[in-house]
Each structure stands twice: as structure tokens, then as C-alpha cells.
């Protein structure tokens, strides 16, 4: 499963979307099948832990957020409109076409996405407030992350590191590397949370 650093890099590659107008929308999720961002402008693209967010807005419309998670197999691919996709069409869960005048539109396709949601931008804090501090955020709150882990001292450190409510972005690969460098077994109880959080931040920024 892609971890926080992969989603961070993905968001950097998608910054070209900012300021571009959406010319076509297709979301192959029953609950959101009627959602249409056409005519709206992509205001920003950003990551939080393993989650990716895109905000769209237009005059007369309430800003909306597209929230996706890659889970195990999800990917995003870019094509020129009309080009053959490199992955099967039945795997496409989100298709966004964005203006690129004078050239053909750019088509961004999310294949095998593990999670797709749409909600008003004003609800972002309510919807995502359960997540712990983002390890790759410039304003990462180290003390808050440590406090969240220490709040359950009887929990195994391996499980605590994977709990996105404690700190966001760690998956199995980083958990293993963090414990190796810290000299701890994943089943040991939480002890030196500061060391584990410091290692997590350093390893993910290194990537």
C-alpha cells in the first residue's frame, strides 16, 4: 500500500491542475455518479497522510473537495484527451478532463482507487479532523503526535504507529524500518514515543 511519502510526491506531480478549468467529470461511484465539476476551477491539490484532496470552485457554486485514497492498488494516470488509456477502462473510478488551451485537454484518471468521496470544502475539518498530525506537513506538530501515542501506553508500538489517528502517513514498510532503527519489536509496548516519531519524520522526508 502506498504510504504518506508516495501520496506527497503524487500531489506535487498534480500541482499543474491548480488554476485549470474542468471540462468533463466522470465518477464511477454510485453515490457520486451525478457529481459534476465541469466549469469549475481546481483551486488546490494537497496531501494529508495517505489521503489526496482536490478542491474545485466556481462563482455561484459552493467549493467542493474530491477526497481519494489509493489503498492497495490505486493509481492516477495522465493522458491527452483522446489518447488510449494504459489501464483498463473498467478500473477507472474517477475521470477529470482539464483545459490546456491551445493543446488538447489533459485527462486525469484514477484507477482502482480504494476510496472516493466528495464533500463541501467547509466540512473539511469535520470530515478529516480525526487524523493525527501529518508527518510530511511543514508545520508538523511533533508534541501532539507524541502525546497521541502516549495516550495509550498499554498499546503495542507497531499498532500505534499504524494508527492514522495518532500520526498520519505510516504504513507497514515504514513501521518495520522505524522499529528496526529504534531497536524495538512491533509487539513491545509504547515506551520512547519521541524516538519513534522522530525516526518516522526523518525517514519519510528522506524518501
N, C-alpha and C positions, 0 to 999 in steps of 0.2 A: 504493500500500500504506500503511495506517495506520502512523504512526510512534509512538515512545515517548510523546509528549505525548497522543496520542489515546487510547492504552490507559490512561494515567494518569487522564485525565478520565473514561473509562468506568468504571474501578474506583471512582472517587469516587461516580458515579451509582448504583453497585451496593452501596453500603455498607448500604442498607436490608436486605439479605439477612442481615446478621450477627444471630445470635440467633434466627432463624426456623427452624422445623422443615420439612423437606422432606416433602411428601405424595405426590409422584409423580416418577419419574425415567424418562427415555427417552433412550438414547444410540444414535444410528443409525450406529454404527461397529462392524463385526463383532467386533473383538477385545474391545470393552467393552459389547456388547449386553446382557449379563447383569448389569452393574453396577447396583446399586440403592441410592440414598442415602435411600430412604423411611424415616422415623422418626429420621433423623439431623439434627443442627442445624448450620447454617452457622456456623462459628467465626470465619472472617475471609475477606475478599476483598482481594487485593493485586496490583499490577503489578510486573513486573521487565522493564525494557526494553520490548520489543514483546509480551511474554508476559503472560497473565492467569491468576491462580490463585484457586481457591476451595477452602477446607478444610472438610470435614464430619466430625463426630464424634458418637458416642453411647456410652452406657455399654455395655460388653461388646463394642464394636466398635473395631477399630484405626482411628484417624483416617486419612482418605483425602483426596487432593488431586486436583481436576479441573484439568487444565492445558490451556489453549486458546490458539490463535494465530489472528488474523484473516486473515493472509496478504493476498491481493489484494481479496477481495470479502466477507469475513466481517462479520457484524453481530450484535448482541444486541438483541432487542426484548422489551418487557414488555406483558403483556395481563392482563386479568382472566380467570380460568378460564371457559371457555365462549364467550368473545368470538372473533370471526373474526380470524384472523391476517392481517397486512398483506402477508405474503410467502407464496409457495407452500409447501405442506406438504412436498413432496419435497426442499426445500432445508434443512429443519430437521435439524441433526445432534445437537443437544442440547436436551432439554426438561426444565426443572426447575419443579415446582409447589411453591410455598411457602405455608405457613399465614399467613392475615391476618385471623383472627377479630376481630370478628364478620362481616366482609365476605368475599366470595368470595376464594378463593385467588388469589395472583398467579402468573402463568405467565411464566417467563423462557425465551426461545427463542433459541438460537444458530443462525443461518442461514449456510450456505456457509462454515463455519469451515474454515480451512486445516489446522488441527492440533487433534486431540482426544486427550488421554491421561489415564489415571488411574493413580495410584501411591500407595503408603503415604506418609503425611506424614514418617515418619522417614527416607525416602530423598530428601527434597527437595535437600539439599546435594549428594548424589552425582549426582542427575539433572541439576541445573542449575548445578553448580559450574564448568562450562566457560565460562559467560558472564562478560564483563568487568563492571566497575563500572557500576551503573545511573545514568545521567545525572540522573534525577529523584529519586534517593534523597536523603533529608535528610542521610544520613551518606556521601554520595558521596566515594569515595576518589580525589581528583584525582591524587595522585602515582602511584598504582597504574595508573590509566588511561594516563597519560603514559608510564610505564615499559613498559607492554604495547605501545604503539605504537612506541616507540623500539627495542624488541627486534628489530624488522625494519626497519633503516634503509634497506635497498635496495628497500623496497616503495613503490608509488605511494600518495600520501596519500589519494586518493579511495577506493582499495580498503581502506586501513587504517581509514578512518572507517566504512565499511560492515560491517566485520568485528565481529560481535557478541561475539567472544571478546576483543576489545580494550576496547570500551566498548559498553554495551547501550542501544539506543534510536534510533540514527540510521538514516534511510532516504535515498532518493535526493534528496528535496526539501531536507532539511536539509543533506545533503552539499554540494549545489550552493550553498546560501546561505552555508555556512561557508567554502567556498573563495572565493566572491565577496568576502566581507568580509575574508578573510585575504590577498586578492590573490594567490592561488595557483591553478595549474591542477591539476585532479584527477590528471593523469598525472605531476606533479612528485613527486620522491622525498620521503620524510618528512624534514622539517627542523625547523621550530618546532612540535613537537607540543603544547607548553604553550599556544600561541596558539589552535590548533585546538580543543583540549579546552575551553579557557575560553570560546571563542565558542559551542561546542556547548551547553554548560551554560546560558549566558546566553540563547541563542535558544529553547531548549526550555522554560525557566522563563517566558520572556516570553509564550509561547503559552498 
